Amino acid sequence: MTAFKELRLLPWTGPDGKPCFLNTDDNDSPMSRLADNMESVQLGMATDLLGQAVEILAEADADPDDLRLLTKDLTGALRDTLRVATSRGQRLDSRSTDHRSH
């Protein structure tokens, strides 16, 4: 059985908000590629949102509703980005452990 740390944390959660994991040794499997693509989309959206945030925050009279929406969107983007970073970090740790054991 695959150890917990060897499972890939996917860039989405289940319907109940719990993390989803992928158990595969194939980094080119359809699910791995889907996860890679989703991570790319999430990071791209976070980059775009950061640009929008800079513009909104530069406005002296920014609308409070716009600021609330910005905060909500930034919170979601940060959550996604941290999930991507965690997943990639775990995979890097796993690879370095694999190389040391051979």
N, C-alpha and C positions, 0 to 999 in steps of 0.2 A: 504494500500500500504506500502511496506517496505521502511523505511527511507534510504537515501543514504549511511549513515555510516554503515548500516547493510548489505550492498551488499558486497560480497567477490570480492576483486580485484584478477583477474586471472593472472597467471604467463606468459601470452602472450598478445600481442596487436592485434588489428584488422589490416586488410590490409592497412588502412590509418595511422597506427601507434598510433591510439587512444587506451586507456585502455579498457579492456573487464571486465565485471562484471558478477557474478553469483548471482541470487536471489533464495536462497533455505534455508530452515530450517534444511535440512538433510545433516549433515556433512559426511554421508556415501553414498551419492548419486553417481551415476556413474560419473557425472561431477566433484563433489568434490574430488573423488578418483583420477580422471585423473589429476586434478590440483595439488593434493598432490604429485602424482608421478612425474609430470613435475617439481615441485619445488625441489624435491629430485634430479632429474637429473641435473637441473641447478646448484644447490649448489655443487653437486659432480664434475661437469665440472669446476666450479670456483676453487674448491680445487685443481684439477689436473693442471689447468692453473697456479695457484699460484706457484706450484712446478716447472713447466717449466720456469716461470718467474725468479725464484730464480737462476735456472741453467744458463739461458741465461745472466742474469745480472752479474753473477759471472765471465763470460768470459771477459778477458781484451780486446779482439779484436772482440767483438760481431758485427755481420754484420748489417749494418743500415737497410737493408730490413727485417731482422729477428726482429729487434727492432720495426719497424713500424707495422709489423704484430702482434707482441706481444702487442703493445699499442692498436691496433684495437680490438684484442681478449679480452684484459683486460677491455676495455671500455664496451664491450657487456656483459661480465660476471658481471661487477660492476652494470650495469643497471638492469640485471636480479636479482642479489642478493638484490639490493635495493627494487625492486618490491616485492620480496618474503618477505623481512623484513617489508615493509609497509603493505602488506596484512595480515601478521601474527599479526602485532601490532594492526591493526584495529580490527581483530577478538578477540584479547585479551581484548582490550578496550570494545568491545561490550559485551563480556562475563562478565566482571567485572561490567558493567552497569546493565546487566540482573540480576546478583546476588544481587546487592544493591536494586533493585526495588522489590525483593520478600521478 
